[in-house]
Amino acid sequence: MNNHFIESKWRIFVWINLLWIIGTIALGYIAYTSAPPTGSSSLIESIKIIFLSLGGLGVVLPTYINAFNAIEGRQTQKIENTFRLIEKWDDPLMFKARKFTRELKLRQQSLSANELVSEIDNNPELKQSIVLVMNYFDQIRVSEETKRINVPLFNRSLGPVMQDYCHRLRPYVEKQGAQYLADWDRILELSKLVK
């Protein structure tokens, strides 16, 4: 749901009230000018209609407020999830893993794709670091697919980093199989979404 609609919450609230009151007055007038049922007066019937209509407003307004609060709560939760995922990038375990991948990056220009894969496979600490980083990026992909995070907001912070890792680790991911590569390519696509 776009932010403009959410920002219009109180303006819509006022319009609902205004239109409902105008409708209530119109119904009261119609009830007053119509022939009342036997044993009743026009005044009594119009008062009944007005109170029934106002009772309806008492049901509609709390429902409206609850619906908007739920929408706003969902938006807030999405932003909180985004910030938690960004903070996780600086988690001590991730920081250590990134240290190994940075060392690999310094040597990447002189390594072929096969040498890169061999380097990762032959170094258990580096392999563990690569897997941890890949799992982190997969969490981003799953979070986007389930609409748990605001991807453009996330990408303003870590999008270029994700793109760098996606290109750098592609030969290793390619070796893992077609499904891994398809997910990895999806992560690269997501990293480019910025409003």
C-alpha positions as CSV (number, residue, x, y, z in Angstrom):
1,M,0.0,0.0,0.0
2,N,1.5,3.4,-0.9
3,N,2.5,5.9,1.7
4,H,0.2,8.6,0.2
5,F,-2.9,6.5,1.1
6,I,-1.6,5.9,4.6
7,E,-0.8,9.6,5.1
8,S,-4.4,10.4,4.1
9,K,-5.8,8.4,7.0
10,W,-7.3,11.3,8.9
11,R,-8.5,13.2,5.8
12,I,-10.4,10.0,4.8
13,F,-11.6,9.7,8.4
14,V,-13.1,13.2,8.3
15,W,-14.8,12.5,4.9
16,I,-16.3,9.3,6.2
17,N,-17.8,11.2,9.2
18,L,-19.0,14.1,7.1
19,L,-20.6,12.0,4.4
20,W,-22.2,9.7,7.0
21,I,-23.7,12.6,8.9
22,I,-25.0,14.1,5.7
23,G,-26.5,10.7,4.9
24,T,-28.0,10.4,8.4
25,I,-29.6,13.8,8.1
26,A,-31.0,12.9,4.7
27,L,-32.4,9.6,6.1
28,G,-33.9,11.5,9.1
29,Y,-35.6,14.0,6.7
30,I,-36.9,11.2,4.5
31,A,-38.3,9.4,7.6
32,Y,-39.8,12.6,8.9
33,T,-41.6,13.5,5.6
34,S,-42.8,9.9,4.9
35,A,-46.0,8.5,6.2
36,P,-45.2,6.7,9.5
37,P,-46.3,3.2,10.3
38,T,-49.5,2.8,12.2
39,G,-49.2,3.7,15.9
40,S,-46.1,5.8,15.4
41,S,-45.3,9.4,14.6
42,S,-42.9,10.9,12.0
43,L,-40.8,12.3,14.7
44,I,-40.3,9.0,16.5
45,E,-39.5,7.2,13.2
46,S,-36.9,9.9,12.2
47,I,-35.3,9.7,15.6
48,K,-35.0,5.9,15.3
49,I,-33.4,6.2,11.8
50,I,-30.9,8.8,13.1
51,F,-29.9,6.7,16.1
52,L,-29.6,3.5,13.9
53,S,-27.5,5.4,11.4
54,L,-25.2,6.8,14.2
55,G,-24.9,3.3,15.6
56,G,-23.7,2.2,12.3
57,L,-21.1,4.9,12.3
58,G,-20.0,3.6,15.7
59,V,-19.3,0.3,14.0
60,V,-17.6,1.6,10.8
61,L,-15.2,4.1,12.5
62,P,-13.5,1.6,14.8
63,T,-13.2,-0.9,12.0
64,Y,-11.6,1.8,9.8
65,I,-9.2,2.8,12.5
66,N,-8.3,-0.9,13.2
67,A,-7.7,-1.6,9.5
68,F,-5.4,1.4,9.2
69,N,-3.5,0.6,12.4
70,A,-3.0,-2.9,11.0
71,I,-1.6,-1.5,7.7
72,E,0.6,0.9,9.5
73,G,1.8,-1.8,11.9
74,R,2.7,-4.0,8.9
75,Q,4.7,-1.1,7.3
76,T,6.5,-0.5,10.6
77,Q,7.3,-4.2,11.0
78,K,8.7,-4.3,7.4
79,I,11.0,-1.4,8.2
80,E,12.1,-3.0,11.5
81,N,12.8,-6.3,9.6
82,T,14.9,-4.3,7.1
83,F,17.0,-2.6,9.7
84,R,17.5,-5.9,11.6
85,L,18.8,-7.5,8.4
86,I,21.1,-4.5,7.8
87,E,22.4,-4.7,11.3
88,K,23.1,-8.5,10.9
89,W,25.7,-7.6,8.3
90,D,27.9,-6.1,11.1
91,D,27.3,-9.1,13.4
92,P,30.7,-10.3,14.7
93,L,30.3,-13.7,13.0
94,M,29.5,-12.0,9.7
95,F,32.3,-9.5,10.2
96,K,34.8,-12.4,10.6
97,A,33.4,-14.1,7.5
98,R,33.6,-10.9,5.5
99,K,37.3,-10.6,6.5
100,F,38.1,-13.9,4.8
101,T,36.2,-12.9,1.7
102,R,37.9,-9.5,1.5
103,E,41.3,-11.3,1.5
104,L,40.0,-13.4,-1.4
105,K,38.9,-10.3,-3.2
106,L,42.4,-8.8,-3.1
107,R,43.7,-11.9,-5.0
108,Q,40.6,-12.3,-7.2
109,Q,42.1,-10.5,-10.2
110,S,44.9,-13.0,-10.5
111,L,42.6,-16.0,-10.0
112,S,40.7,-17.8,-12.8
113,A,37.2,-19.1,-12.0
114,N,38.5,-22.6,-11.5
115,E,41.3,-21.4,-9.2
116,L,38.8,-19.4,-7.2
117,V,36.6,-22.4,-6.7
118,S,39.6,-24.5,-5.8
119,E,40.9,-21.9,-3.3
120,I,37.5,-21.9,-1.6
121,D,37.2,-25.7,-1.5
122,N,40.7,-26.1,-0.1
123,N,40.4,-23.6,2.7
124,P,37.8,-24.7,5.3
125,E,37.7,-21.4,7.0
126,L,37.2,-19.5,3.7
127,K,34.6,-22.0,2.6
128,Q,32.7,-21.6,5.9
129,S,32.8,-17.8,5.5
130,I,31.6,-18.0,1.9
131,V,28.7,-20.3,3.0
132,L,27.8,-17.9,5.8
133,V,27.7,-14.9,3.4
134,M,25.7,-16.9,0.8
135,N,23.2,-17.9,3.5
136,Y,22.9,-14.2,4.6
137,F,22.1,-13.2,1.0
138,D,19.6,-16.1,0.7
139,Q,17.9,-14.7,3.8
140,I,17.6,-11.4,1.9
141,R,16.0,-13.2,-1.1
142,V,13.5,-15.1,1.0
143,S,12.7,-12.0,3.0
144,E,11.9,-10.1,-0.2
145,E,9.9,-13.0,-1.7
146,T,7.8,-13.1,1.5
147,K,7.5,-9.2,1.6
148,R,9.2,-9.0,5.0
149,I,11.6,-6.3,4.1
150,N,11.6,-3.0,2.1
151,V,14.1,-4.0,-0.7
152,P,14.8,-0.5,-2.0
153,L,15.5,0.8,1.5
154,F,17.8,-2.2,2.1
155,N,19.6,-1.7,-1.2
156,R,20.3,2.0,-0.5
157,S,22.5,0.6,2.3
158,L,23.9,-2.7,1.0
159,G,22.9,-3.0,-2.7
160,P,26.4,-2.3,-4.1
161,V,28.0,-4.7,-1.6
162,M,25.5,-7.4,-2.6
163,Q,26.3,-6.8,-6.3
164,D,30.0,-7.0,-5.6
165,Y,29.6,-10.3,-3.8
166,C,27.3,-11.7,-6.4
167,H,29.8,-11.1,-9.2
168,R,32.8,-12.2,-7.1
169,L,31.3,-15.5,-5.8
170,R,29.4,-16.5,-9.0
171,P,31.9,-19.2,-10.1
172,Y,31.6,-20.9,-6.7
173,V,27.8,-20.7,-6.7
174,E,27.7,-22.0,-10.3
175,K,29.5,-25.1,-9.1
176,Q,26.8,-25.8,-6.5
177,G,24.1,-26.4,-9.1
178,A,21.4,-24.8,-11.2
179,Q,19.0,-24.0,-8.4
180,Y,21.7,-22.3,-6.4
181,L,22.6,-20.2,-9.4
182,A,19.0,-19.3,-10.1
183,D,18.6,-18.1,-6.5
184,W,21.9,-16.2,-6.7
185,D,20.8,-14.5,-9.9
186,R,17.6,-13.5,-8.2
187,I,19.7,-11.9,-5.4
188,L,21.6,-9.9,-8.0
189,E,18.3,-8.7,-9.5
190,L,17.0,-7.7,-6.1
191,S,20.2,-5.8,-5.3
192,K,19.4,-3.4,-8.2
193,L,15.9,-2.5,-7.0
194,V,16.1,1.1,-5.8
195,K,13.3,3.7,-5.8
